[in-house]
Amino acid sequence: MRAVAQLPLGMRQVLSLRFEGLSYSEISEVLGISESNVAVRLNRARERLNTKLGKTV
């Protein structure tokens, strides 16, 4: 939870909404960003979390 809390706001928002079960389309509507931006933010958030938690992909 601490690693997620340290992410930038945009990444936290996208990650939280995805955890709640929203689709990329739904997240893009809620945040007012494109679906491709949702995908980019999710990928970057996952990469940062993997780095912080010491996991390799």
C-alpha positions in Angstrom: 0.0 0.0 0.0 2.9 2.4 0.7 4.3 1.8 -2.7 1.0 2.7 -4.3 0.7 5.8 -2.2 4.0 7.0 -3.4 3.0 6.9 -7.1 2.0 10.2 -8.8 -1.6 11.1 -8.5 -2.5 10.3 -12.2 -1.0 6.8 -11.8 -2.8 6.2 -8.5 -6.1 7.3 -9.9 -5.9 5.0 -12.9 -4.6 2.1 -10.8 -7.4 2.5 -8.2 -10.1 2.6 -10.8 -8.7 -0.4 -12.5 -8.7 -2.3 -9.2 -12.3 -1.4 -8.8 -13.0 -3.2 -12.1 -13.5 -0.3 -14.5 -12.6 -0.8 -18.1 -10.0 1.4 -19.9 -13.0 3.1 -21.6 -14.7 3.8 -18.3 -11.5 5.1 -16.7 -10.9 7.4 -19.7 -14.4 8.8 -19.3 -14.1 9.3 -15.5 -10.7 11.0 -15.7 -11.2 12.8 -19.0 -8.2 11.3 -20.7 -7.8 9.0 -23.7 -7.8 5.2 -23.5 -4.3 5.1 -24.7 -3.3 7.5 -21.9 -5.0 5.1 -19.5 -2.9 2.2 -20.8 0.3 4.3 -20.6 -0.4 5.3 -17.0 -1.2 1.8 -16.0 2.0 0.4 -17.6 4.1 3.0 -16.0 2.5 2.5 -12.6 3.1 -1.3 -12.9 6.7 -0.7 -13.8 7.3 1.6 -10.8 5.6 -0.8 -8.4 7.7 -3.7 -9.7 10.8 -1.6 -9.2 9.8 -0.5 -5.7 8.8 -4.0 -4.7 11.9 -5.6 -6.2 10.1 -7.7 -8.8 11.4 -8.4 -12.3 9.2 -8.9 -15.2 
